[in-house]
Amino acid sequence: MDCIFCKIIQHEIPANTVYEDDEVIAFKDINPQAPIHLLIVPKEHVASIMEINDDNREILNKIIQVAQNLARQNNIDNKGFRLVVNTGDDGGQTVKHLHFHLLGGRFMTWPPG
């Protein structure tokens, strides 16, 4: 498989990892859009949110818990942050491996894009 996130998960490509366990890895985005911009990625290859089903839905709870903990660690839990999942080409998904963007450290405008 030629998935950049799978290669990061397998430690074939270096990343600035801020969290890792058996199910999830989180690392700093190489093109940050906010002072804090982390990617939270399930280690199991799931192409997008559209592939979440009864067999793998628990990963969403895990990702939310990791996002909460990372928000606290980065002191953005009280002021606020944005958790974004891009899905499909029109949704701006450039890597076809489910991932959540945790953005914070500045005021987020609306609409986002």
Steps between C-alpha positions, in 0.01 A plus 500: 500500500631845411340693787716767663320462834550123496870565444507741795318241714761239402777754577624484140458878473590726793236715665496733798292260710322641805300187595500132410337184630387170344204658318581864426790726413501880516761728349557861402374601156787589264293790360335646811195721458498610865758531780390152611421266211515130578385201298336213687507182293372148566769239443256276315472620141150639456477711186243751626220561746274329244670167580410511869268209582398276792835320487720809537280773653672483840802674347295820492465496880873446532579788263269735694667403828844562350381837364371598847830405663707681237281811535565497875874443455519793256288729722230553238227307682352808669535762226384263226625310201378344179490128419467446123451190285530561126321237292537444126642726233242778537546484878871568462626154597848476347616184681263206463547380859255622764650778708380776728655846505524657846543875451534764767700783648319771306144616435335285232294686241182375333435390233823300496558456128 
